Amino acid sequence: LNPAKAKSSAKDLYTKISLDSAKATAAKRAFDKVYTNKSAVLQTTHSGAFGSTVQIAAKVDLSGMDTDDLTFYLYNSAKNSFSLLKVANVKVDKNGFLRFSTTQGGSILISDGPHTK
């Protein structure tokens, strides 16, 4: 996060990433109930807009997924819905870390292509 580009905020920005938190597990469960895609999920401690573009790197299990055709969604638990999450610079590096840039955090669902029922 480039502090010079971030919008001013009266509170700290927490960026811890979890792969197995209760929120991440609930988002994956909600997705799997409706859609047939293989998927993975990660949870950022900060939910909502970051105020700038952030680069995320996480060791996510993408086994059996086409890493050239990943689609990202943001889960809204209050509405039990998924919205397309705009991401850029998506790649899996030589150490197996999924890397991407985004402007929002929360329950991020990574799908093997666009979701299908």
C-alpha positions in Angstrom: 0.0 0.0 0.0 1.4 3.3 -1.0 0.5 5.7 1.8 1.0 8.7 -0.5 -1.8 7.5 -2.8 -4.2 6.2 0.0 -7.1 8.4 0.9 -6.8 9.8 4.4 -8.5 7.8 7.0 -9.1 8.4 10.7 -8.5 4.7 11.5 -5.7 2.3 10.8 -5.9 -0.1 7.9 -5.4 -3.7 8.8 -4.4 -6.0 6.0 -3.9 -9.5 7.6 -5.0 -12.3 5.3 -6.7 -15.5 6.5 -7.5 -18.6 4.5 -9.5 -20.4 7.2 -11.3 -17.8 9.3 -15.0 -18.2 10.1 -15.9 -15.5 7.6 -13.8 -17.2 4.8 -15.3 -20.6 5.6 -18.9 -19.1 5.5 -18.2 -17.4 2.1 -16.9 -20.7 0.6 -19.8 -22.6 2.0 -22.3 -20.1 0.5 -20.6 -20.2 -2.9 -20.5 -24.0 -3.0 -24.2 -24.3 -2.2 -25.1 -22.5 -5.4 -22.2 -22.8 -7.9 -20.4 -25.8 -9.3 -17.0 -24.2 -9.9 -13.9 -25.2 -8.0 -13.1 -22.4 -5.7 -10.9 -21.0 -2.9 -11.3 -18.1 -0.5 -9.3 -15.7 1.4 -10.3 -13.1 4.0 -8.7 -9.8 4.5 -9.0 -8.3 7.9 -10.1 -5.0 6.3 -13.5 -5.1 4.6 -14.4 -2.6 2.0 -12.4 -0.1 0.0 -8.7 0.2 0.8 -8.5 3.8 -0.5 -5.8 2.7 -2.9 -4.8 -0.3 -5.0 -3.1 -3.0 -2.8 -1.1 -6.0 -3.9 -2.1 -9.2 -2.2 0.0 -12.4 -2.1 -1.4 -15.5 -0.4 -0.6 -19.2 -0.6 -4.0 -20.3 -1.7 -4.8 -24.0 -2.7 -5.7 -23.7 -6.4 -5.4 -27.5 -7.0 -7.3 -28.5 -10.1 -8.1 -24.9 -11.1 -7.2 -23.2 -14.4 -5.0 -20.5 -13.0 -5.1 -18.7 -16.3 -8.9 -18.3 -16.0 -9.6 -17.2 -12.4 -12.5 -15.0 -11.6 -12.7 -13.1 -8.3 -15.8 -12.3 -6.3 -16.5 -10.3 -3.1 -18.9 -11.9 -0.7 -21.6 -9.8 1.1 -22.7 -11.9 4.1 -25.6 -9.5 4.9 -27.1 -10.1 1.5 -25.7 -13.6 1.0 -24.5 -12.5 -2.4 -21.4 -12.3 -4.6 -20.3 -9.4 -6.7 -17.5 -9.5 -9.3 -14.3 -8.1 -7.8 -12.1 -6.1 -10.1 -8.5 -7.4 -9.9 -5.4 -6.9 -12.0 -1.9 -8.4 -12.3 -3.1 -12.0 -11.5 -0.4 -14.6 -11.4 0.8 -17.6 -9.4 4.5 -17.2 -8.7 7.2 -19.9 -8.7 6.7 -20.4 -5.0 2.9 -21.0 -5.4 1.7 -17.7 -4.1 -1.4 -16.2 -5.8 -0.7 -12.5 -6.4 -3.1 -9.9 -7.5 -4.0 -6.2 -7.1 -7.4 -4.9 -6.0 -8.9 -1.9 -4.3 -11.3 -3.8 -1.9 -11.0 -6.3 0.8 -13.2 -8.7 2.7 -14.2 -12.3 1.8 -12.6 -12.8 -1.6 -13.8 -15.9 -3.5 -11.5 -17.2 -6.2 -13.4 -19.2 -8.8 -12.2 -21.5 -11.6 -13.7 -19.2 -14.3 -17.1 -17.3 -14.1 -19.5 -19.0 -11.7 -21.8 -21.6 -13.1 -24.8 -23.2 -11.4 
